[in-house]
Amino acid sequence: MSVAELKNNLHRMVVETEDPEILAQIAALFASLLGEADWWDTLSNEEKERIEQGKADADAGRTVPYAQIKEKAKGILGNR
């Protein structure tokens, strides 16, 4: 696919999208990728709070071993 075709497809998707949350996420992604914004600044307050809570949980030792998560995922997804 050419650059022009990619641009046309992206433009079409943006124009057809009425969801302001999706549009805000797209704008934030572009700003971050183009170096216009730090990725942290593109996150919502809720996302920042969740990350901070995750860091606090990890620091306090409230974690789950990777092997346990992997087994749980295998049980849900099967052997793919």
Secondary structure by P-SEA (a helix, b strand, c coil): ccaaaaaaaaaaaaaacccaaaaaaaaaaaaaaaccccccccccaaaaaaaaaaaaaaaacccccaaaaaaaaaaacccc
